[in-house]
Amino acid sequence: MESIPDTIARRTARNRWLLLIPALAILLFAASGPLLITLVYSVLTPGDYGGVEWQFSLDAWFNVFMQRDIFDDTLGWSDAHLSIFWRSVKLSALTTLACLAFGFPTAYFIATRPKKQRDLWMLLIIIPFWTNLLIRTFAILELIRNEGTVNTVLIALGLIDEPIQMLFTEFSILLGMVYVYLPLMVLPIYASMERFDFRLVEAGYDLYATRFRVLRKVILPLVKPGVIAGSILVFVPSLGAYVTPRVMGGGNQLMIGNLIELQFGQGRNWPLGAALSITLLAIVMVALLAYVRVAGNEETPHG
């Protein structure tokens, strides 16, 4: 006969599963469903005017990295796609590094303020999220365009004779993404620093450690989970960014997100767009797995 504690445990487990059913259903149909459709589309034949024809084909996956010459049908690397992939990874990595360079001191500054002032500083960091992404992107565009604020001030000061072409370059995309994703770096690092015992820093100084050594040996190891989390939160969305590269790049500096949209839109090659989407998903999954591995191997208890 089943004991009363076992009965209670079984009922508790059953109730938990019942409560999880709505969330599992949403994940299955709202998340896994579209991904499954995308995967199916990637192995079909493109239609003449968009859409797909229900004929199995691996041409889309072949065309992600390879292409056939239109004259002699020889195989070669798809230089356009590879350059776009390289640009996307490069700009995403640079965005992550730039956000870390600006976000770490910002989070440290806020964490070392009196407790009553921290909420105000955090509010100033979060405020940009209350504004539409497109509006924020156009704000940066207005600053760096040829007749924008930056060039106007530089010309007025006599530092330059003609406007510097900053817009529609990789620099403008990088600047726009750093501005957009910087709060995503500040927030997790601040969450780690808020629990940091700064008496450890004072102890390091008492032991005649330099500022750099205290930063490297005391602060960074203890806030590393926040740094890793912030890096992932910046790298993943910037890798698939669409609005910022489209506006700041002017269509001349495509990234993966723009290439995918182009295939589903003007290119009318839905299988190729689906294959590119799954490839982007694979890159993101590799980044997340790397994060889980690093975070799991280097967990450090707070002092």
N, C-alpha and C positions, 0 to 999 in steps of 0.2 A: 504494500500500500504506500502511495506517495505521501511523503511528509508535508506538513504545512509550509515550512520554508521553501521546499522545492516547488510547491504549487505556486507560491507567491512569486518566486523567481521566474517561473515559466510564464505566468501571466504578465509580469513586468516586461519580459523580453517580447512577448507577443504584442503588447500595447505599444512598445517602442517601434516595432516593425510597422504596425498600423499607422502610426504617426509619420513614419518615413515614406509611406506609399505616395502621398501627393508630391513630395520633393523628388522622389525617384522617377515618378511619371513625367514630371517636368523636364528632368535631365534626359530622360529617354527620348521624348518626343520633340522637345524644344531645342535640345543641344545635339544629341546623337543622331536624330532624324535628319536634319539638314546636312550634317557631315556625311551621313551615309548616301544621301542623294548626290552630294558633290562628288563623292568617290565613284558612284555609278556613272555619273556624267563624264568623268575623266576617261572612261574606257569605252566611250561611244563615238560615233562618227558625227562631225559637225554638219548641221543643216546648211542649206544654200543661203538662207536669209536669217540666220540665227537659229537658236534652238539646237536640237540634236536629232539624229536618226538612230533608231534602235538597231544598230549594227555594231557588233563588238570590234573595237580597234584600239591599238596601243600607240597610234600615231601621236596623240596628245602628249603622252609621257616621253616619247622619243623626241618631240619638238621642244621639250623644256630645256634641254641642254644641247641638242644636236639639230642640224638642218641639212637639207639636200640642196645642192646647187641646181638652179632652175634650167641651166643649159646642158650640163653633162651628167646630172644626177649623182654626183659624187657627194660623199658624206663629209661633214665638217662641224666644228663646234659652232654653236649659236652665240656669236660674239655679242650680239645685242642683249640677249637674256643674261649671259654671264656678267656683262658689265653692269647691268641693272642689279643683279644679285650682289655683286661686289660693292656697288655704291650703297645699297641698302644696309648691308652688314657693316660697312665702314662708317657710314654716317650714324648708324645706331650705336656702334661702339664709341665713337667720338662724342655723341650726345650723352651717353652714360658717363664717360670720363669727365666731361665738362660739368654735368649735373653734380657729380661727386665732388669736383673741385670747388664748386660754389655752394653745394648743399651741406657738406660736412661742416665748414666754418659757420654757416648760418644756424644749423642745428646746435652746434656747440655754444654759440652766442646766446641762443634762446634758453638752452638748458642751464646756463650759468646766471641768468637774470633772476631777480627776486621772484618768488612764487606768484605774487600778485600781478606781475608784468608779463608772465609767460603766455597767459590766455590772449592778451592783446597782440603779442607778436605772432602767435599761431593764427589768430584771426586774419592778420595781414597776409600770411602765407596762403590761407585757404580762400581768401576773397576771389582770386582769379578763377576758381572753379565755379563761381556763381555766374560767370560770364560765358556766353557761347564760345566754343572753340574757334569758329570762323571769325567772330569779331576780334578775338585776341590775335589771331593770325593777321588780319588786316591791320591791326594796330602796329604790329612790328613792320609790316609792309610799308606803312606810311612813314615810319621812322627812317628806313634805309633806302627808299627809292631815290632816284636821281634828284628830284625836287623836294625830298623829305627833310626832316629836321636835322639829321646828322650832316648831310652834305651842305645844307644851308648854313649851319653853324661853322663848319670847317672853311667854307668859302668866305664867310663874314670875318673870320679870324685871320684870313690870308694864308692859311696852311696849305690850301690847294687852289688851283686855278680853274679846274673844271670838276664836275661831279665824279665821284668814284662809283664805278659800276659794281654795286653789291647785290642788287636784286637779280633774281633768276640765275643764281649761282649755287654751288654746293654750300658756300658759306652762309647764304641767306637761309637755306633749308636747315642747316645746323643751328643757326641762331634762333630760328622760329621753334624748332623742336626743344631746344634747351629751355626757352622761355615757357613753353607749354608744359613740359614734363618735370621741371625743377621741383615743384611741390611734392611730386611722388617720391623724390629722393629725400627731401627734408623730413617728411613725416615719419617714416620708419626709423631713420637715424635718431631723430629727436626722441622717439618712443624708447629707444635703447639708452640714450643718454639721460633721460629723465630718471631712470632707476640707477644710474651710475653713482657710486660713492666717491665724491671728489676728494675725500680725505686720502684716498690712494694717490692722487696727484700730489698732494702736500707731502705725503710720505716719500714719494719719489724725489721731490726737491730737497727734502731733508737728507736724503742719501746722496746728494750732489749730482743727481742726474740732470742732463740738459733738457731743454724744452722738447727738442726733437726726440730724444730717447724716451721721455715720458710719454710722448704721443705714440711712438712706435711700440713700446714695451708694455704700457699700462692702458692707455685709452683705446687704441685700435683693437687689441684682442678682445676687450670686453664689449665693444659696440659692433663687432664684426657681423653678428646676425642682422643688425639693422642695415649695415652697409650692403650686405649681400641681398637682402630683401629689396632695398631701394634700387639696387642695380638691375635686378630682374624686373621690377615694376617700371623702370624707365626703358630698358632694352627691348622688352617684348612689344609694348605698344608702338614704340618708335620704329621697330622693324616692319610693322604692317601699316605705318602711317599713310594716310591718303590726302587729307585736307591740306596739311601744312606743306608737303612737297608739291602739291598741285598749285597752290597759290603762290608760294615763295619761289618755286622752280619755274613757274610759267609754262609747264608742259615740256620744258627742255631737259630737265633733270629728273627723269622718271625713277621711281622706286617700285618695289614689288607690288604694293597696293595699287599704284597707278597702272602698272602693267596688267594686273588682273582686271581692273575696271575697263581697261582698253579692250581686252579680249571679249568681255561680255557685252561691250558697247559697240564701238566702231568696228572692231575686228570681227565680230559675230562668230567667234570661234569659242563656243561654250566649253567643249571638252578641254581645250588648252587652258582656258581660264580656270576650270576646275582642277586640272593637274597642277597648275601654279599655286592654287590655293592650298592644296594638300601638301605641296612642297614647303610652302610657308609654314603650315601647321607643323610639319616635321622639324623644321629649324627651331620653332618655338619650343617644341617638346624636348629637343636636345638641350636647349638652354635651361629649361625647367629641371630636367634630370640632373644637369650639372650643378644647378643650385641646390637640389635636394642632397646630392652626394657631398658637396662641399659643406653645407650647413650641418649635415649629419656627422661628418668626420671631425668637424672643428667646433663642436659645441663647447662653449667656455662658460662656466658658472660666473655670475656677477659677484664682484667682491663686496 
